């Protein structure tokens, strides 16, 4: 009789009242109002690896991995307005065919050589670019010290653009979706979405927020991030723009956009996100959230991805009020690790409400002046100007009519184009080993949120052991110490063990250990382990948990928490890691590990094998024709953000490579070959 594998721990019997009482995943799911600390890395090597992971997580979450094909912008610049020291033009271009980005372009009247370019994103100010402040509100701002001028103070958006243009910068101030001249998606869809729309929740021609859109990582936030990338593309086509002096700024939702573009696009050289970098609330709107985005990360770390390039930010009497003590010191430590502590700047402004007021704008001008070497006396103080009314700034007119394509039909066509474009790129990637390793595999690792390499440190805790004649039956749990997770397991360990372990997964969890095929495996000398994956072992889960937010948007839950499908894959990786890497006493690890997955657990096993690779010698799964693309409820236990995008279940098969895999059911004889 051979010595038992690592599954046998020589410990006292400890009968447990519950096998899952300590699993951190049983706590209520995290939401956007949680706590999001940033822990500075120990070294630049550690940080560079982490930086790449988080950057990829942002790109995947935004539907930008791979980046949608950069089609011709077909930019139109018209209606130049001459003012003292600067000009204003109306601009529209297509970020993807038929999807228009609109805004105003401010330029210095007499640019001297190559000049800096600034992108200005706005937040949730309705019709921000075209609006003027009401007189009473403006007077209150002046009285509080937030604004200086009765004229220029009417528009914080025009004020910033005018001042920068007078300082010699080109400024692109564009509309967020549904604002001002961006009319193809409604404000109700962009900012006020609350209930799933059955007519848009279909397996073909779906709309935003549907399980299909989430499964393809298509979101309002992703569209806005794409528009920001294409806006930078547009700016860099202008002959007077210096590509080494490009900046982005914005407040509130514009601060969110600032952080994201700066994090993912190396072409940005200076960033100034306002009233959004915080360890507290991360952004409350549907346009600031997307599935996968902030799982195990947050806005402070997003800002950290820009290090060591110059970056400024501010606080106000909002969720950023504690940032000077919680978050900013850690950000400074990261910059100090790069030897550039003076490149990160914080303007304290807790005595002001949520803002991008004249005080904050002055700090931005001064920061740009310093790092882009513009040569103005510091601090730079804003000058007054005469703001323009909406009718003079609007992009659309008789000569340049607004696009007719809008509403639900446009929404469907836009998502269809993005889907077809991604499918084409991903199929090309799947056709080569390089494409699989550089595109598909990193995507799956991000979607699942774990790899075999970082599956954690796992211990075994025995609960009970019984002699069943030819085999020992043991119950207990695997403790994933790294992640604070537990997996309840049952082992059937033959007394004449042959060195092989089979992981037996099914929708009934450990109850499936009574299956006749398990007995066949044990009779051959194979040890079999069955597991209750997360929330198995009791009544089957019909709908997964969501955060308390009443709005039916998957991003509010899955922007901060792994989907149940992904968590169950984590459990399988915990099992494989234990078998391959954990030594218990003198007992050897198994010579081979095979994996069997039945029912819905078959697809979970398939995904786990794709991540575990050769750590699983053979795998047999049944998928029953399941596709993530068929899931029509974002609370379905099999719902997975990003599940459809990367070629769905066939993509998982591709990622199993040439390793032995049976996909038409579980055959014991095949497992034993």
Protein Blocks (a to p, Z undefined) as FASTA:
>chain_A
ZZddfklccddddddfbfklmgmklpccddfklccdddddfbfklmmmmmmmmmmmmmmm
nopaccdddddfkiacehiacdehiacddddddfbghiacdddddddfbaghjadddddd
ddfbghkllpccdfklmmmmmmnopambfklmmpmklmmmmmmmmnopacdddddehiaj
lmkbcfklmmmgfbdcfklmcfbhpaehiaklmmnopafklmmmmmmmmmmmmmmmpmkl
cfklccdddehjlmmmmmmmmmmmmkbmbdcdehkbccbdnbjbfklgcehklgoiafkl
mmmmmpccdcdddddddfklmmmmnojlmmmmmmmmnopamlpccddfklbccdddfklm
mmmmmmmmmmnonopacdddddddddddfklmpmbdfklccdfbgcjklmmmmmmmmmmm
mmmmmmmmmmpmklmmmmmmmmmmmmnopafklnopcddddfbdcdehjaccdddddddf
knopacdddddddfbbghiacddddfklmmlmmpmklmmmmmnopacdddddehihiacd
fbdcddfblbdcfklmmmmbccfklmmmmmmmmmmmmmmmpcghjbccdfbdcdddehjl
lmmmmmmmmmnmmmlmbacddeklpafklpccfkbfkbcghklmnopjmlmmmmnmmadc
dfebccfklmmZZ
